[in-house]
């Protein structure tokens, strides 16, 4: 089981990084069990679970789907990655059972779900450190303050050069790579760094984090940001930038994210579950499996587990 899990998880994170680079942004991957396992549950289910949403949460849920099909080969788990906003649109339209999100649900999304008569429950499943990255050949940036990030990423009508951010840095134009506007990562950065002011217009935006990785690795003057797992998977290609939130520069790691030291760019990751779907025994079983295994699997793919999942499991039991 352990050796298979390692292979499955490696495939899951690699598939997540390449997903939208190889096809449409909102296309999904489908995990279907084809065999049996010595750890099969006593009761076997047949059915389907449809999931869409955050590209940041995608590696976790893809890994969950792979593991779940070892014990429930009769279940078909479809995991798509159209961004947090795109996931909520599908959730509101009644197309999915679970919506992955790298930010809390917005008031307007809550209102639309209420209008559609869809009751839901929020579950936190892991923590992430939104990572600022530059090209490996960038030998001048050793850290950035929150004020420098604002100065860099806010649109002010000028062409931004590195020398504009800190004296002594190159007089070269900065090339920006950002998640797209449907991304919860974009929303989080917009809130805590930009304070909901316009992002620099020359930024290349994409819902596919792999496109951002490729952009930064291909240009010495590039800078970008995305979830920690995507940096972790590409450490050999990228340089992470420690962020000074007021108490000195801090690099995102499992320890600094869990402790909150990596502030203000540490954030929770969520799944939103349709209450009506959970009344189906097979979907309840999948969500329970997710919460029971989210800690281990989130760390395996590069995120940070919660101290305990007991409260989430109790909440789920109350929905049954």
N, C-alpha and C positions, 0 to 999 in steps of 0.2 A: 504493500500500500504506500509506504513512504517513498519508494523509488518512483512509483507511478505518479504520485502527487507532485514530486519535483518536476517531472517531465510535463505534467499537465499544467502546472503553474507557470513554468517557463514558456510554454506554448501560449498560455492565456495572455500574459503581459506582452509577448511579442505580437500576438494577433491584435491586441488592443492598440498598439502603437502603429500598426500598419493598416488598420481597418479602413479608414476613410481615404487614405492615400491611394488605395487600390480600388476604390469604388465610390458610389454616391455617399454623401455625408450622412444620410439618415438610414443607410443600409445596416442590417444587423447581422449577427452571427447566430447560428442556431446549433445548439448542443443537443444531440440525440444519443442516448445510451444504446450501445450495441452488444453489451455483454452482461455478465453477472459478476458479483463480488462476494467474497466470503463475509463481508460486513453488511450484507443486505438487511434491510429492515424486515421485521416480521410481516408487516402488511405492505403489499406492493400496490402502487397507484398507477393509473393511466390517465393522461390528460395533458394540458398545456398551460404554461405560464408565460405571459408576454411582458417584457420589460423594455423600457427605453429611457433615455435621459443623458445624464452627465458623462462626458468622455473621461472625466477624472475618476468617477466611481466605476466606470466600465470594467477595468481590470479586476476589481474585487468581485463583481457580480459574475463575470465570465469564469473566474476561478471557482466561485460557488456552484455555478451551473455544471462545470466539469466534475466536481466532487459529488454533487447531488446525483448525477447520472450513474455514478458507480453503485449507489445504493438503491436508486430508483430508475432503472433503465427504461421503464415504460413511460416516463415523463418526458415531454418535449419542452425544453426551456429556451426561449428565444430572447436574446439580449442585444438590443440595438443601442446606438450612440449618436443621437442627434443633438446633443447639448441639453443642459438643464431646462432651458426655455422650451426647446422642441419637445422634450420629454413630457413637460407639463401640458403642452398643447394636445399631445396624443392621449394623455391621462384624462383631460377634460372631455375629449371627444369620445371617451369610453373604449379606446382601442387597446389599452394596456391594463394590467393588474397592478403593476409596480412601476413607480417613476423614480429614477435615480437623480439625486440633486447634490450639487456642491455649494448650495446656498439654501437658506430657508425659503419656503414658499412665499410669494409676494401677495399683498392684499388683493390685487386684482385677480390673481389666479385663484385665491380662496373664494372670491365672489363668483367667479365663473363656475367653479365646482359646485358651489351651493345652488346656483341657478340650474345647473345640470342635474341636481339631485344626487350628487356623488359624495358620500361620506368617506373620509380617509383618516389614516393615522400616520403620524411621523415617527420614524425610528432613526436615531443616530447610530451609525455602524462603525465609524472610524474617525480619525483625525488626519489632517493633511497640513503640510507646510508649503504654501504657495511659494515657488522657487523662482528667483530672479537669476537669469543665466546670460553669459556672454560667450563669445568665441574663445576657444582654447588659446589662440594666439594673442588675445587681449592681455597685455602685461602691465597695464596702467590702473585698471580698476581693482582695488583690493577690498572695497566695501562701498556702500551707498547709504546715506541717511534718508529718512522719509521725505525731508524737504528737497533733497536732490532728486529723488524719484518723481516727486510732484513737478519740479522744474523741468525734468526731462520729458515726462509723458503727457503733460498738459498742453493742449493746443494754444499757442499765443501768436500765431501768424508769422513766426520766424522759422528759418531752417536751423534745426538744432545740431550743434557740433559738440563733440566731447569737451572741447576747451570752454564751452559755455557753462558746463556743469561744475568743473573744478579747474582752477588755474594749474597749468602745467600739462594738462591732458592734450591729446592731439587735436589739431584743427581739422578734423575730419567729420563729415556728416554722419550722424547716428542713424542706423537702420533699425526700425522697430518691428517686432513681431509679437502680436497679441492674439489671444483667443477671440473668436467672433462674438458678436453681441447677443447671440442665443446661449452663450456659455455662462454657467454659474461662476466660473473662474473670472470671466470678464466683469460680471456684476460685483463680485467680491473686491476685486482690484479697484473698480470704479468707486465703490463705497469707501474703502479704507485709505486709499492713496489719492485718488482724484477728487474725492468728496463730491461725486456726481457731476463733475464739470467735464467738458469735451476732451476726449482722447486725441492725441496728436494725429492730424489727418493723414500723414504719410505712412502710418503704420500698416503693415500687411496683416490682415485679420483672417483667421481660419478656425473653424470648429474642430479641425483635426490637429491635435497636438503634435503629431508626427511631422506635419508641414512646418510647424514652428521650430521644431528641433532641426529640421533640414535647413531652414532659413538661417538660423543662428550659426550652425556649423559651417555654412557656406560663405560667410562674410565676416571679416575681422572686425568690422565696425558695428556689428549687430548686437542687439539686446532683446531679450524676450522673457516671458514668464508663463508658467504652467504648474501643474501639480507635481509634488515631490517624486512620485513614482516614475514620471517621464524623465526627470533629471537623473534619478538613480539608475535607470536603465541605460542612460547615455553618458555616464560619467567620463568615459574615455574620450568623448567628443566635445563636451561642454565644460565650462567653468562656472561654478555656482558663486553668487555674490553674497557675502554676509551683509545683513541689513541692520542698521543702527536705529532702533526704535526709541532711543533716548538713554539707554544704559550701556552703550558700546556695541560694536558689531557682533552679530550672532549668526552663525550658519545654521540652515535647517538640517536637523538630524532627528532621529526618533526621540532622543532624550529631550532636545530643546522644544520640539513640537508638543510632546506630552506634558512637559512642565509649564508650558506657556511662555518660556523664556524667549522663544522666537516670535516676538510680537512686533507689529500687529498682524502678521501674515499667517499665523496658525488659524485653522478653521475646522469646523466639524463637517462631516460628510453624512448624507442622509439617504434613506429610501422612504418613499411615501407609498403606502399600501391601501388599496381600495377595500373598505370594510366588507362590502358585499362579496368580493372575491374570496376573502378569508373564510367565509362561511362554507366554501367548498373545501372538503377535507384534504384534497391533494394540494391545494394552494396554501392552506394553513400549514401543512407539513413542510412545504418548501420554505416558507417564511421562517418557521421555527428552526429549520436546518440552517438557514442563512444567519440568524442571530446566534445560534450555538457555535457557528464556525467562523463568523466574521472577524473575530480577533486574530486568530491564527492566520487566516487567509489574507487579511488586509496587510499584516506585517510581511507575509511571504511575497507580496507584490509591491512592497515599498511604502506602505502607509503605517499609521500608528494605531494600535488597538486601544480600546477603552479599558479603564480599570476593571469594569464589570458590565455584564450584559443582563444582569438579573432583573433590573427594572423593565428593560425592553421585553424580556420574556414574560414577565407578569402582565404587562400591558397587552401583549399578544394573546395570552390565555384569556384575558377578559373579553376579547373580541370574538372568541370561538363560538 
